[in-house]
Amino acid sequence: MALQDDLTAIQRCVDDLVRTVGRIERQAEADAAGVDFRRVRMDTDHLRESVALLRAAVAPASPAERRTQTPPPPARPAMVPVPDTPYDSSLWTDSDDEGLGARYRRAP
């Protein structure tokens, strides 16, 4: 439960920060409340959303919520190693050279 308490404390601090930024922005002169305040306000809003997402991810789900939650995405397929040895030259016998056309033919 200590994690929930810490997340609640973080949420309170972020809410205080948002209120303080809003108050300072209202008190600032019109020319000072430009791009800088907008950027800080957007950052604090983003921080508030991030903390809310973190709290939702950490919050224990009730049994009813666990039944309705979507299953986790399937595991990624295993990586296939590509050898460093040269490819078989027969793979390229009937291929075109990019931008030059087929071999033994005149390029346009």
C-alpha positions as CSV (number, residue, x, y, z in Angstrom):
1,M,0.0,0.0,0.0
2,A,3.0,2.3,0.4
3,L,3.2,2.6,-3.4
4,Q,-0.4,3.8,-3.6
5,D,0.5,6.4,-0.9
6,D,3.5,7.6,-2.8
7,L,1.5,7.9,-6.0
8,T,-1.2,9.9,-4.2
9,A,1.5,12.2,-2.8
10,I,2.9,12.7,-6.3
11,Q,-0.6,13.4,-7.6
12,R,-1.1,16.1,-4.9
13,C,2.3,17.7,-5.7
14,V,1.5,17.8,-9.5
15,D,-1.9,19.3,-8.8
16,D,-0.2,22.0,-6.6
17,L,2.3,22.6,-9.4
18,V,-0.5,23.0,-12.0
19,R,-2.4,25.5,-9.7
20,T,0.8,27.5,-9.0
21,V,1.7,27.7,-12.7
22,G,-1.8,28.9,-13.5
23,R,-1.7,31.5,-10.8
24,I,1.7,32.8,-11.9
25,E,0.6,32.9,-15.5
26,R,-2.4,35.0,-14.5
27,Q,-0.2,37.4,-12.5
28,A,2.4,37.8,-15.2
29,E,2.3,40.7,-17.6
30,A,0.7,40.2,-20.9
31,D,4.0,40.2,-22.9
32,A,5.6,37.8,-20.4
33,A,2.8,35.2,-20.7
34,G,3.8,34.0,-24.1
35,V,5.5,30.8,-25.4
36,D,7.4,30.1,-22.2
37,F,4.3,29.9,-20.0
38,R,2.4,27.9,-22.7
39,R,5.3,25.4,-22.7
40,V,5.3,25.1,-18.9
41,R,1.6,24.7,-18.8
42,M,1.7,22.0,-21.4
43,D,4.5,20.2,-19.6
44,T,2.5,20.3,-16.3
45,D,-0.6,19.0,-18.0
46,H,1.4,16.2,-19.6
47,L,2.9,15.4,-16.2
48,R,-0.6,15.3,-14.7
49,E,-1.7,12.9,-17.4
50,S,1.4,10.7,-17.0
51,V,0.8,10.4,-13.3
52,A,-2.8,9.5,-13.8
53,L,-1.8,6.8,-16.3
54,L,0.8,5.5,-13.9
55,R,-1.8,5.3,-11.1
56,A,-4.2,3.4,-13.3
57,A,-1.5,0.9,-14.3
58,V,-0.5,0.3,-10.8
59,A,-4.0,0.2,-9.3
60,P,-5.1,-3.3,-8.3
61,A,-8.1,-4.3,-10.5
62,S,-11.3,-5.7,-9.0
63,P,-12.3,-9.2,-10.0
64,A,-15.0,-7.9,-12.3
65,E,-12.4,-5.6,-14.0
66,R,-10.0,-8.4,-14.4
67,R,-12.5,-10.5,-16.3
68,T,-13.3,-7.6,-18.8
69,Q,-9.7,-6.6,-19.4
70,T,-8.2,-7.5,-22.7
71,P,-5.5,-10.2,-22.7
72,P,-1.9,-9.1,-23.1
73,P,-0.6,-8.9,-26.6
74,P,1.1,-12.0,-28.0
75,A,4.8,-12.4,-27.5
76,R,7.0,-11.1,-30.3
77,P,8.4,-13.8,-32.6
78,A,11.9,-14.9,-32.0
79,M,14.6,-13.1,-34.0
80,V,16.0,-14.9,-36.9
81,P,19.8,-14.6,-37.1
82,V,21.1,-13.5,-40.5
83,P,24.6,-15.0,-41.3
84,D,27.5,-12.8,-42.3
85,T,28.4,-15.2,-45.2
86,P,27.8,-13.9,-48.7
87,Y,24.5,-14.8,-50.4
88,D,24.4,-17.4,-53.1
89,S,25.1,-15.6,-56.4
90,S,22.4,-17.7,-58.2
91,L,19.8,-15.6,-56.3
92,W,20.6,-12.7,-58.5
93,T,20.9,-14.3,-62.0
94,D,17.6,-12.9,-63.4
95,S,17.4,-9.7,-61.4
96,D,17.6,-6.1,-62.7
97,D,20.2,-3.6,-61.5
98,E,18.3,-0.8,-59.9
99,G,18.2,2.2,-62.3
100,L,20.1,0.4,-65.0
101,G,17.6,-2.3,-66.1
102,A,18.3,-5.9,-66.8
103,R,21.8,-7.1,-67.5
104,Y,22.8,-7.5,-71.2
105,R,20.1,-5.0,-72.2
106,R,20.5,-1.3,-73.0
107,A,19.5,1.1,-70.4
108,P,16.8,3.6,-71.4
